[in-house]
Amino acid sequence: MSRLLTNRRLFILLAALIVVTVFAGLTVRGRVATWPERALMDVENAVAGVFYRPAAQLTAFLQGIHDLRDMYRENAALKAQLQNYSALRAKLTDLEAENARLKQMLGYKQGAGARFRLIPAQVIGRDPGQWNSGMTIDAGRAAGVASDMAVVSADGSLVGRIAQVADNSAKVVLITDTRVGDGVSARVQAQGAEQPFGIVVGSASGAGRLDMTFLSPVAQVRAGDTVVTSGLSDIFPAGIVIGTVEQVHQGAQGLTQSALVQPAADLDYLQEVFVIARTGGAS
């Protein structure tokens, strides 16, 4: 309370000095000021300078604090807007990627996949310790899924087969699973007229790769050739793309031949797949 009274007295005194100065200026206008008047004006100017400068500095300091507070508020608002923008941008990116995948699925379903009855499904689970072995999808017996049905990616590349089925989910064994003993009957779409046959299994030497074995030692297989399902199976229909030959290996004394195959499906980042429903016997 005392500080408030002191400040009030200070401003009253300052205002009084200003009024006196103005009045003195008006009275001396047009005539020469006397010695007492000049002395009074000098004293007034000195006193006004002593009080005005601290008051001006104090006002500027208080205004600076106010501006700084406004700046902090504005900065916080801008940060909140930036976070919202980043979240919206991330959501938009996800939606764009999902839209591209769904377009790809629709293109396959209306194109090469039109010869099959396709059951769409989403990948809902994978074991990090067995990433190249299997996954879980959200379609099961209620959707028409059954054991030993082929599973393909959004573009129709081979993914694996159904191993176990529940009412609303199913376990898929991937083609890169090294524990699968029977493998996939396949053929190489070679450049010549010959179409060498072999068995594709998960590669034990290259994680996420495939080995094509039992190739004829005289088969003309080259890097870049496409490997597809042969159709000699009750599980995998013919003509489904499995992958591309990366390397060809000759066995001892040229009596055997094998190939390292890169899967066509991006098995590490699968999100949507198709289950090929059986409509009768082997395709």
Protein Blocks (a to p, Z undefined) as FASTA:
>chain_A
ZZmmmmmmmmmmmmmmmmmmmmmmmmmgoiacdfklmmmmmmmmmmmmmmmmmmmmmmmm
mmmmmmmmmmmmmmmmmmmmmmmmmmmmmmmmmmmmmmmmmmmmmmmmmmmmmmpccddd
ddfbdcfklmmlbccdfbdfknopaehiacddfkopafbdcfbdcfkbccdddfklmkbm
nlpadddddfblbdcdddddddfkbghiacdehiafkbccdehiacddehiafkbcghia
fbdcfbdcddehhlaccdddddfbdfklgfbdcddddfbdcZZ
